[in-house]
Amino acid sequence: KFQLIFRIVNGHFNPTQTTYLSICEENDNSPTFSPPYNWTVYENSPSGTLVDTLEAVDDDDGSFCSSDAINEEDNVIHYFILSENLTEFDIEQTTGRVTVEGPIDYEEIKNFTVEFFAEDLGVPSLNGTTSVLIQVLDVNDNAPMFEKLNYSDSIVENSTSGTELGVRMQVSDDDSGINAEIRYRISDGEGKDDFSIDSVTGIVSVFKSLDRERQQSYTLTITAYDLGSPSLEDNTTLFIAVLDIDDSPPIFVGVSSMYYQTENTEVGSQIITIRAFDADTSNDRPITYTPLVSLSSSPLPFFINGTTGAIITNDSLCTTVNATYVFNVTAQDKPGGTLNFQTTMTITLLVYDDNSIAPYFDRPEYVFQVQDGSSIGTKLGTYEAADRDICSYPLFYDIIDSTDVSIDNVTAELTANIDLDRDTTHLHKATIRVSDSGTNDVKTGTALVYIIVGGGVIPVGIESNRGFPVSDPVRDSSTSFSRDHSYFYDAYIGNTKTLTTSLAQ
């Protein structure tokens, strides 16, 4: 811009005129950019997020003349996006600020090449274009994903530590870089410590020796997780079946180490049942039982059925004292297989006394006739008793209520302890008692014995000799008594007679 002063010189007056002259620039420079431009933006950035600012340069100073006027704003540059159908970005027209406009997903588009347009306001207007590469940065927004919800495999029991399973679990992750680096772990499942997993490859291996009899199968939760921040993960289920081999001995089931049995057990009775089973499913051989082995000094009065496991008596269990039998019972796989396992158990059988029935005489009363004048030591008969108990132990005899006679404790033979004189006493009465030798509860039985000195009619069952006739009765004659008895014994003829009796007032 120039200031011009004009002066007129005519000799007399020298008038002046000031004039301003502006030099107007011609709009002859287009806006220019300084490529290359390489911008980055994170996926999932919200709308309005600043990506970068685009700036163009115009060498014109903006002093453009228009209609003889100076427009100092004519150097302003406006910006536009040339790329068609681009909805992900926007540019602020006057500032060149490029912002996120729509959703950006790294997994769909990883890079954008955007054409920008810059235009000045000169007359005529000039413009320039440039391309900008916008690289989308990955965000860990995709979790790893197993190919299957469930996997399954099998492995033989007793596999050594480090044995790999054959299953291979496939995992994908749509993220990239560290966000797509996958690691594995066993996160749950009963017995999960029996296995290990390679954290990088996901290969599952045996960590501890497997025993199908302890655990037949495993259901493990396998977790795949990425190394992004925050880390994302996915789970799958791995079912592992443990295959059986014949490696286990039989197991006793419901068998006690102590049993009790009454002595009154008949020979041939089943007293114990032994049960065992083989937990190995691969073994189809039945369980057998070997002969019992006595650990006692006395032989066993029973045996075991090798097929059924029934223990059966083959001899009497009777004993004068409680007997204890200690023996071993052995269950085994049937011999002849590739493996032959057996299990032995010690059992104690206590046989206890069961003296439930009292000994008895064959009749409640006995009558024995002895000659008058028999001396001390005269044998007055033998009165043996019996015992219905299966275990009939020795019987012992004694006299309860008389000293006139005695009885042999073992043979039950009765003997006179005094001289037997009819004039003194023509009838002697004694109660004999028999006792068994039970250890827990002694049982007894009794019988009444009448000893007749000489002859006579004896009323059976009377408690004393009151009412006996004073003189000898005559055969078939009538005799009076103070009690009514319908049954008598005639010592003369040795048999019973029916007699007529009457009650006297």
C-alpha positions in Angstrom: 0.0 0.0 0.0 1.5 3.3 -1.1 0.6 6.9 -0.1 1.1 9.3 -3.1 1.2 13.1 -2.7 0.6 15.0 -5.8 1.6 18.8 -6.0 0.7 21.2 -8.9 3.4 23.7 -9.6 2.3 26.8 -11.5 4.5 29.4 -10.0 2.0 30.9 -7.8 0.1 28.2 -6.0 1.4 24.8 -5.1 -1.7 22.7 -4.2 -1.2 19.0 -3.1 -3.4 15.9 -3.2 -2.8 12.8 -1.2 -3.7 9.5 -2.8 -3.4 5.9 -1.5 -2.5 3.2 -3.9 -3.0 -0.5 -2.8 -1.2 -3.2 -4.6 -3.7 -6.1 -4.7 -2.3 -9.7 -4.9 -3.5 -12.0 -7.5 -4.9 -15.3 -6.1 -2.4 -17.4 -7.9 -1.4 -20.0 -5.2 -3.5 -23.0 -4.3 -3.6 -24.4 -0.7 -1.0 -27.1 -0.3 -0.5 -29.9 2.2 2.7 -31.5 3.6 2.1 -35.3 3.3 2.5 -38.1 4.2 0.0 -38.1 6.9 -0.2 -41.2 9.1 -2.8 -41.0 11.9 -4.0 -43.5 14.4 -7.3 -43.9 16.2 -8.6 -46.6 18.7 -11.5 -48.6 17.7 -14.7 -48.0 19.5 -13.7 -44.4 20.1 -16.8 -42.4 20.8 -18.2 -39.9 18.4 -16.4 -36.5 18.6 -13.1 -38.0 19.5 -10.3 -35.9 17.9 -8.2 -37.9 15.5 -5.9 -35.1 14.3 -5.9 -31.6 12.7 -5.4 -31.2 9.0 -3.6 -28.0 8.0 -3.1 -26.6 4.5 -0.7 -23.7 3.6 -1.6 -20.9 1.1 1.3 -18.7 -0.1 -1.0 -15.9 -1.0 -1.2 -13.4 1.8 -5.0 -12.9 1.5 -4.9 -9.2 0.3 -7.2 -9.7 -2.6 -8.9 -6.8 -4.3 -12.5 -7.1 -5.2 -14.7 -4.3 -6.6 -12.0 -1.8 -5.7 -12.1 -3.0 -2.1 -9.5 -4.9 -0.1 -10.8 -8.2 1.4 -8.3 -9.2 4.1 -10.3 -12.4 4.9 -9.8 -13.9 1.6 -6.8 -16.1 2.8 -9.1 -18.3 4.9 -9.0 -22.0 4.0 -12.0 -24.3 4.3 -11.7 -28.1 4.6 -13.9 -30.9 3.2 -13.8 -34.7 2.9 -13.8 -35.9 -0.6 -14.1 -39.6 0.1 -17.6 -40.8 -0.7 -19.8 -42.8 1.7 -17.3 -42.3 4.5 -19.4 -42.1 7.7 -16.7 -42.9 10.3 -15.0 -39.4 10.3 -15.9 -35.8 10.0 -13.8 -32.6 9.5 -14.5 -29.2 10.9 -14.7 -26.8 7.9 -12.7 -23.9 9.3 -10.3 -25.5 11.7 -9.4 -28.8 9.9 -10.1 -30.8 13.1 -10.8 -34.4 12.1 -13.0 -36.3 14.6 -14.7 -39.6 14.9 -18.2 -39.5 13.5 -19.4 -43.2 13.4 -18.5 -46.5 14.9 -15.0 -47.9 14.2 -14.3 -51.6 14.5 -10.8 -52.9 14.1 -12.1 -56.4 13.3 -14.0 -55.0 10.3 -11.6 -52.2 8.9 -8.1 -51.9 10.1 -7.1 -48.9 8.0 -8.9 -45.9 6.3 -7.5 -43.9 3.4 -9.3 -40.5 3.5 -9.2 -37.9 0.7 -9.4 -34.3 2.0 -10.1 -31.1 0.1 -8.8 -27.6 1.1 -10.2 -24.5 -0.7 -9.3 -20.8 -0.3 -11.7 -18.0 -0.7 -9.9 -16.1 -3.4 -11.3 -15.1 -6.7 -11.2 -17.3 -8.4 -11.1 -19.9 -5.6 -8.2 -22.3 -5.6 -8.0 -25.7 -3.9 -5.8 -28.6 -3.0 -6.2 -32.2 -2.0 -4.3 -34.8 0.0 -4.7 -38.4 1.3 -4.5 -39.3 4.9 -3.9 -42.9 6.1 -5.8 -43.5 9.4 -4.7 -46.7 11.1 -7.3 -48.2 13.5 -5.7 -49.4 16.7 -7.0 -52.6 18.3 -8.8 -52.6 21.6 -9.3 -55.8 23.5 -13.0 -56.0 22.9 -13.2 -59.7 21.8 -12.9 -62.6 24.2 -11.2 -65.8 23.1 -13.7 -68.3 21.8 -13.4 -72.1 21.9 -14.4 -74.0 18.8 -16.7 -76.3 20.9 -18.6 -76.0 24.1 -17.5 -79.4 25.1 -14.6 -81.7 24.5 -14.1 -85.3 25.5 -11.2 -87.8 25.7 -10.2 -90.9 27.5 -7.0 -92.2 29.1 -5.9 -95.5 30.7 -5.6 -95.5 34.5 -2.1 -95.7 35.9 -0.8 -93.5 33.0 2.4 -91.9 34.2 2.8 -88.2 34.9 3.3 -86.2 31.7 1.2 -88.5 29.5 -0.6 -86.2 27.1 -4.3 -86.5 26.2 -5.1 -86.6 22.5 -7.7 -83.9 22.5 -6.7 -80.5 21.0 -8.9 -77.6 21.9 -9.1 -74.9 19.2 -9.5 -71.2 20.3 -9.9 -68.1 18.2 -9.7 -64.4 19.1 -10.6 -61.7 16.6 -8.4 -59.2 18.3 -4.7 -58.8 17.3 -1.4 -58.5 18.9 -1.2 -59.0 22.6 -5.0 -58.9 22.7 -5.0 -62.1 20.7 -2.3 -64.0 22.6 -4.0 -66.9 24.3 -3.2 -68.7 27.6 -4.8 -71.7 29.2 -5.6 -72.9 32.7 -7.7 -75.6 34.4 -10.0 -73.5 36.5 -12.4 -76.0 38.0 -13.4 -79.7 38.4 -13.2 -82.4 41.0 -9.8 -83.9 40.9 -8.4 -81.1 38.7 -5.1 -81.4 40.4 -4.6 -84.8 38.8 -4.0 -83.0 35.4 -1.9 -80.1 34.1 -2.3 -78.0 31.1 0.3 -76.3 28.9 -0.5 -72.6 29.3 0.6 -71.8 25.7 -0.5 -74.8 23.7 -3.5 -75.9 25.8 -2.4 -79.6 25.7 -3.7 -81.4 28.8 -1.4 -84.0 30.5 -1.6 -86.4 33.4 0.0 -84.8 36.5 -0.8 -87.5 39.1 -1.2 -91.2 38.7 -4.8 -92.0 37.8 -6.8 -94.8 39.6 -10.2 -95.7 38.1 -11.2 -97.3 41.3 -10.7 -94.0 43.0 -12.3 -91.8 40.3 -13.8 -93.1 37.1 -14.1 -89.8 35.2 -13.2 -86.1 35.4 -15.2 -83.1 34.2 -12.8 -80.2 34.0 -13.5 -76.5 33.2 -10.8 -75.2 30.8 -10.3 -71.5 30.6 -8.7 -69.7 27.7 -7.8 -66.0 28.3 -6.0 -63.3 26.3 -3.2 -61.1 27.5 -5.1 -57.9 26.8 -6.0 -55.3 29.5 -8.4 -56.0 30.8 -8.0 -59.7 30.0 -11.0 -61.5 28.5 -11.7 -65.2 28.7 -13.9 -68.1 27.6 -14.6 -71.5 29.1 -15.2 -75.0 27.8 -15.9 -78.4 29.5 -13.4 -81.3 29.1 -14.8 -84.7 30.0 -12.1 -87.3 30.6 -13.1 -91.0 31.0 -10.5 -93.2 32.9 -10.2 -96.6 31.2 -9.9 -99.6 33.5 -7.2 -102.2 33.7 -7.1 -105.2 35.9 -5.0 -103.7 38.7 -7.1 -104.0 41.9 -7.5 -106.8 44.4 -11.0 -107.8 45.5 -12.7 -105.7 48.2 -14.7 -107.1 51.0 -18.2 -105.6 51.3 -20.3 -105.7 54.5 -17.9 -108.2 56.2 -17.2 -107.6 59.9 -14.1 -108.5 61.7 -16.1 -109.9 64.7 -19.1 -112.3 64.6 -21.1 -114.0 67.4 -22.8 -117.4 67.1 -24.8 -119.5 69.6 -23.4 -122.9 70.4 -26.8 -124.5 69.7 -26.2 -124.3 66.0 -26.9 -127.4 64.0 -24.2 -128.9 61.8 -24.7 -127.7 58.2 -25.9 -124.3 59.2 -24.7 -121.2 57.3 -23.3 -118.9 60.0 -21.5 -116.2 58.0 -21.7 -114.9 54.4 -18.5 -113.4 52.9 -19.0 -110.9 50.1 -16.3 -109.4 47.9 -16.3 -107.6 44.6 -13.7 -106.6 42.0 -13.8 -102.9 41.2 -12.0 -103.6 37.9 -14.6 -103.5 35.1 -12.1 -105.0 32.7 -12.1 -108.2 34.8 -14.9 -110.5 34.0 -13.5 -113.3 36.2 -15.6 -114.2 39.3 -14.4 -113.9 42.8 -13.4 -117.1 44.6 -12.6 -117.8 48.2 -9.7 -120.0 49.4 -10.0 -122.4 52.3 -10.1 -120.8 55.7 -6.8 -120.6 57.6 -7.1 -121.1 61.4 -5.1 -118.8 63.6 -6.4 -120.6 66.7 -5.0 -123.7 68.3 -8.1 -125.7 67.8 -9.4 -126.8 64.4 -12.2 -124.9 62.8 -15.6 -126.5 63.0 -16.7 -124.8 59.8 -15.6 -124.2 56.2 -16.1 -121.7 53.4 -17.8 -122.4 50.1 -15.2 -121.3 47.6 -17.8 -120.0 45.1 -20.6 -118.4 47.2 -18.5 -117.3 50.2 -20.9 -119.0 52.7 -19.2 -120.2 55.9 -21.0 -123.4 57.0 -20.6 -125.5 60.1 -19.3 -129.1 59.5 -19.0 -129.9 63.2 -20.6 -129.0 66.5 -19.9 -125.7 68.0 -20.6 -127.0 71.5 -18.1 -126.1 74.1 -18.0 -126.2 77.8 -16.7 -122.6 77.8 -17.2 -119.7 75.4 -15.0 -120.6 72.4 -13.2 -118.1 70.2 -12.1 -119.0 66.6 -9.7 -116.6 64.8 -9.2 -117.3 61.1 -8.2 -115.7 57.8 -10.5 -115.6 54.8 -9.1 -114.8 51.4 -10.9 -113.5 48.3 -9.1 -113.6 45.0 -9.5 -113.2 41.2 -10.0 -116.5 39.6 -6.5 -118.0 39.0 -5.4 -118.2 35.4 -5.8 -114.6 34.3 -3.0 -112.2 33.4 -3.1 -110.9 37.0 -4.1 -112.7 40.1 -4.9 -110.4 43.0 -6.2 -111.4 46.4 -7.2 -109.8 49.7 -7.1 -111.4 53.1 -9.1 -110.5 56.1 -8.9 -111.7 59.7 -12.2 -112.7 61.3 -13.0 -113.6 64.9 -16.0 -115.8 65.7 -17.1 -116.0 69.3 -19.3 -119.0 70.2 -21.3 -118.3 73.3 -23.2 -120.6 75.6 -26.9 -120.9 74.9 -28.3 -123.0 77.7 -31.9 -122.4 77.0 -33.5 -125.7 78.1 -33.3 -127.2 81.6 -32.4 -130.9 82.1 -35.4 -133.1 83.0 -36.2 -136.5 84.4 -38.5 -138.8 82.4 -41.2 -138.7 85.2 -41.8 -136.4 88.1 -41.9 -139.2 90.7 -40.2 -142.5 91.2 -41.0 -145.4 93.6 -38.4 -147.9 94.7 -39.0 -150.9 96.9 -36.3 -152.2 99.2 -36.3 -155.2 101.5 -36.9 -154.5 105.2 -33.6 -154.5 107.1 -31.5 -153.3 104.2 -28.2 -151.8 105.5 -26.3 -148.7 104.8 -24.9 -148.5 101.3 -27.8 -150.4 99.8 -28.2 -149.3 96.1 -31.6 -147.7 95.6 -31.7 -147.4 91.8 -30.3 -145.0 89.2 -32.2 -141.9 88.1 -30.6 -140.4 85.1 -32.0 -137.2 83.5 -31.8 -135.8 80.0 -31.1 -132.4 78.4 -32.7 -131.3 75.1 -30.1 -128.6 74.4 -28.1 -129.3 71.3 -25.0 -128.8 73.3 -25.8 -131.2 76.2 -23.0 -130.8 78.7 -22.4 -133.2 81.6 -25.2 -133.4 84.2 -24.6 -133.3 88.0 -26.9 -134.7 90.6 -27.6 -134.0 94.3 -30.2 -134.5 97.0 -32.1 -131.4 98.1 -34.1 -132.4 101.2 -32.9 -135.7 102.7 -30.0 -137.1 104.5 -31.3 -140.7 104.5 -30.0 -141.2 101.0 -27.2 -139.9 98.8 -26.8 -139.8 95.1 -23.7 -140.1 92.9 -23.1 -136.7 91.3 -22.3 -138.2 87.9 -24.0 -141.6 87.6 -27.2 -140.6 89.5 -27.1 -143.8 91.5 -29.0 -143.5 94.8 -27.6 -145.1 97.9 -29.0 -145.6 101.5 -27.1 -143.6 104.1 -28.9 -145.4 107.0 -30.2 -148.9 107.8 -33.7 -149.3 106.5 -36.0 -150.6 109.1 -39.7 -150.8 108.4 -40.6 -150.7 112.1 -38.9 -147.3 112.3 -39.9 -145.8 109.0 -41.6 -147.7 106.2 -41.4 -144.8 103.7 -38.5 -142.5 102.8 -38.8 -139.6 100.4 -36.1 -137.6 98.7 -36.0 -134.9 96.1 -33.2 -135.4 93.6 -31.9 -132.5 91.6 -30.1 -132.5 88.3 -28.0 -129.5 87.1 -26.4 -128.9 83.7 -23.0 -127.2 83.3 -24.1 -124.2 81.4 -21.6 -121.3 81.7 -24.0 -118.4 81.6 -27.2 -119.7 83.2 -27.3 -123.1 85.0 -30.6 -124.9 84.5 -31.9 -127.5 86.9 -34.7 -130.1 87.1 -36.1 -132.2 90.0 -37.9 -135.4 90.7 -39.4 -137.0 93.8 -38.2 -140.5 94.9 -40.2 -142.7 97.3 -38.3 -145.5 99.0 -40.7 -148.2 100.3 -39.3 -150.4 103.0 -41.1 -153.8 102.7 -44.5 -153.7 100.9 -47.6 -151.6 100.9 -49.9 -149.4 98.9 -48.2 -146.0 98.5 -50.1 -142.9 97.4 -48.0 -141.2 94.8 -47.4 -137.4 95.0 -48.1 -136.9 98.8 -45.9 -134.5 100.6 -45.7 -136.4 103.9 -46.5 -139.8 105.3 -49.4 -138.5 107.2 -52.5 -140.6 106.6 -50.6 -143.7 105.8 -52.2 -146.9 107.1 -50.6 -148.2 110.3 -51.0 -151.9 109.4 -50.1 -153.6 106.2 -52.9 -153.4 103.7 -54.4 -156.5 102.3 -54.5 -156.9 98.5 -57.7 -155.6 96.9 -58.9 -154.4 100.4 -60.2 -151.0 101.2 -57.9 -148.5 103.0 -58.9 -145.1 104.4 -56.7 -142.0 104.1 -57.1 -138.4 105.1 -56.7 -137.2 101.5 -58.3 -138.1 98.3 -55.9 -139.9 95.9 -57.1 -141.6 92.8 -53.7 -143.0 91.8 -51.8 -145.5 93.9 -48.9 -147.8 93.6 -49.2 -151.4 94.8 -45.8 -152.4 95.9 -46.8 -156.0 96.2 -48.0 -156.6 92.6 -45.9 -153.9 91.0 -48.6 -152.2 89.0 -51.4 -149.7 89.4 -54.8 -150.5 90.8 -58.0 -148.5 90.7 -59.2 -148.1 94.2 -62.3 -146.7 95.6 -61.9 -143.7 97.9 -64.2 -141.6 99.9 -64.0 -138.4 101.9 -64.6 -138.6 105.6 -66.0 -135.7 107.5 
